[in-house]
């Protein structure tokens, strides 16, 4: 769920970037381009933060390297690099006997490495230099939006698969409990009645014996 939420947030940023580029291409005035460039610059910060989302103290998009930030924005904001130890790898959990489910989307899959960030930086620098974004850059932002949205959909499908696994395991647990109940559980009401019946039979036997034995002994003595 956290992965899907983060990817959807990233997709929203791409939607904003697309709108900014559309305005920049329709206006074309240099002062406006400077403003748009600063908006994209802030968006780069927000995008890196979204890509470095943590859940339960672990980075979602770091692959198997969950303790180090997967993406690093340079101090001069000229580039975004990845964790030198890597941002790839699957994290799997056992969801059934012999069945493993991958529960993460690594940074390479989610954002094509640093491709998205590099594209945003290029757009920002171009507008700072007074250059109107090109049609190719606009199309690139659109393509990145579609890509991240698809990854968010993938995370949603994984979540649904895990929910189905959970329901299946719960059903299996209920079936096993039912089988164990048939085999092991005691019907306490029936057992109590049977015990009472046995007690009455024992009392009757002892009472009868108590009456017969003395009479038999007296007869023997006579």
Secondary structure, 3 states (H helix, E strand, C coil): CHHHHHHHHHHHHHHHHHHHHHHHHHHCCHHHHHHHHHHHHHHHHHHHHHHCCEECCEECCCCCCCCCCCEEECCCCCCEEECCCCCCCCCEEEEECCEEEECCCCHHHHHCCCHHHHHHHHHHHHHHCCCCCCHHHHHHHHHHHHHHHHHHHHHHHHHHHHHHHHHHHHHHHHHHHHHHHHHHCCCHHHHHHHHHHHHHHHHHHHHHHHHHHHHHHHHHHC
